Amino acid sequence: MRKLALIIGLLVAGNVLFAQDQKPGKERPPVKIEEYKERLKLTESQLAELKNMRESLRPELEAIRKDDSKSRSERMEARAEVMKRQESQVAEILDDEQEAELKEIHREIRDDVRGKRKRKRERRRDG
């Protein structure tokens, strides 16, 4: 009887520990503007403007995310509107060359995500 209780206890403890290690697949680390500073050749004033812009939009995006009164699609639409505003503000801060480089960075990220999704689908299909 004690062995059975010990085994059950170890199984439960193992499940609790491993469940805490798992991370949701859709979470992405936040993008840090400093990571783009060198590649976009941002000036200190541009960097400060971009940080201020993101900080000013953060509460609005957080409120949209937490708003349970709206459907998922309504929240997505509201978020898309905020992101469009952010995109136009970024266009005012960056010059044409920097904007083109930012689009290239976004394309690389998008391609990387698509590649990961494709590999995941292939593993599911094969496994």
C-alpha positions as CSV (number, residue, x, y, z in Angstrom):
1,M,0.0,0.0,0.0
2,R,2.8,2.4,0.9
3,K,4.5,1.7,-2.4
4,L,1.3,2.5,-4.3
5,A,0.9,5.8,-2.4
6,L,4.5,6.7,-3.0
7,I,4.2,6.0,-6.8
8,I,1.0,8.0,-7.0
9,G,2.7,10.9,-5.1
10,L,5.7,10.8,-7.4
11,L,3.4,10.8,-10.5
12,V,1.4,13.8,-9.2
13,A,4.6,15.7,-8.3
14,G,6.1,15.0,-11.7
15,N,3.0,16.2,-13.5
16,V,2.9,19.4,-11.5
17,L,6.6,20.1,-12.2
18,F,6.4,19.4,-15.9
19,A,3.2,21.3,-16.3
20,Q,4.9,24.4,-14.9
21,D,7.7,24.1,-17.4
22,Q,5.4,24.1,-20.4
23,K,5.0,27.4,-22.2
24,P,2.0,28.2,-24.4
25,G,3.0,28.0,-28.1
26,K,1.5,31.3,-29.1
27,E,3.4,33.5,-26.7
28,R,6.2,35.5,-28.3
29,P,8.8,37.4,-26.5
30,P,8.2,41.2,-26.6
31,V,10.1,43.0,-29.3
32,K,12.7,45.3,-27.9
33,I,13.4,48.4,-29.9
34,E,17.1,48.3,-28.8
35,E,17.4,45.1,-30.8
36,Y,16.6,47.0,-34.0
37,K,18.7,50.1,-33.1
38,E,21.8,48.9,-35.0
39,R,20.2,47.3,-37.9
40,L,17.9,50.3,-38.6
41,K,20.7,52.8,-37.7
42,L,18.4,54.6,-35.4
43,T,19.4,57.9,-33.9
44,E,19.0,58.5,-30.2
45,S,16.0,60.9,-30.8
46,Q,14.3,58.3,-33.1
47,L,14.9,55.6,-30.4
48,A,13.4,57.9,-27.7
49,E,10.4,58.7,-30.0
50,L,9.7,55.0,-30.7
51,K,9.9,54.1,-27.1
52,N,7.5,56.9,-26.1
53,M,5.1,55.9,-28.8
54,R,5.1,52.2,-27.7
55,E,4.7,53.2,-24.1
56,S,1.7,55.4,-24.9
57,L,0.0,52.6,-26.9
58,R,0.7,49.9,-24.3
59,P,-2.3,50.7,-21.9
60,E,-4.7,50.8,-24.9
61,L,-3.6,47.5,-26.2
62,E,-3.7,46.0,-22.7
63,A,-7.2,47.3,-22.2
64,I,-8.3,45.7,-25.5
65,R,-6.7,42.4,-24.5
66,K,-8.5,42.3,-21.1
67,D,-11.9,43.5,-22.4
68,D,-14.1,40.4,-22.0
69,S,-17.2,42.3,-23.1
70,K,-16.1,42.1,-26.7
71,S,-15.8,39.0,-28.9
72,R,-12.4,37.7,-30.0
73,S,-12.9,39.1,-33.5
74,E,-14.0,42.5,-32.1
75,R,-10.8,42.6,-29.9
76,M,-8.7,41.6,-33.0
77,E,-10.2,44.4,-35.0
78,A,-9.6,47.0,-32.2
79,R,-6.0,45.8,-31.9
80,A,-5.6,46.0,-35.7
81,E,-6.7,49.6,-35.6
82,V,-4.2,50.5,-32.9
83,M,-1.5,48.7,-34.8
84,K,-2.4,50.7,-38.0
85,R,-2.0,53.9,-36.0
86,Q,1.3,52.7,-34.7
87,E,2.5,51.9,-38.2
88,S,1.6,55.4,-39.4
89,Q,3.4,56.9,-36.4
90,V,6.5,54.8,-37.1
91,A,6.5,55.9,-40.7
92,E,6.6,59.5,-39.5
93,I,9.7,58.7,-37.3
94,L,11.7,56.6,-39.7
95,D,13.2,57.6,-43.0
96,D,12.5,55.7,-46.2
97,E,15.6,53.5,-45.9
98,Q,14.9,52.6,-42.3
99,E,11.3,51.8,-43.1
100,A,12.3,49.5,-45.9
101,E,14.7,47.7,-43.6
102,L,12.0,47.4,-40.9
103,K,9.7,45.7,-43.5
104,E,12.6,43.3,-44.3
105,I,12.9,42.5,-40.6
106,H,9.2,41.8,-40.4
107,R,9.4,39.7,-43.5
108,E,12.2,37.6,-42.0
109,I,10.2,37.1,-38.8
110,R,7.1,36.1,-40.7
111,D,9.1,33.6,-42.8
112,D,10.6,32.2,-39.7
113,V,7.2,31.7,-38.0
114,R,5.8,30.1,-41.2
115,G,8.8,27.7,-41.3
116,K,8.3,26.7,-37.7
117,R,4.6,26.1,-38.3
118,K,5.3,24.0,-41.4
119,R,7.9,21.9,-39.5
120,K,5.4,21.4,-36.7
121,R,2.7,20.3,-39.1
122,E,5.1,17.9,-40.8
123,R,6.1,16.4,-37.4
124,R,2.5,15.9,-36.5
125,R,1.8,14.3,-39.9
126,D,4.8,12.0,-39.7
127,G,4.6,11.2,-36.0
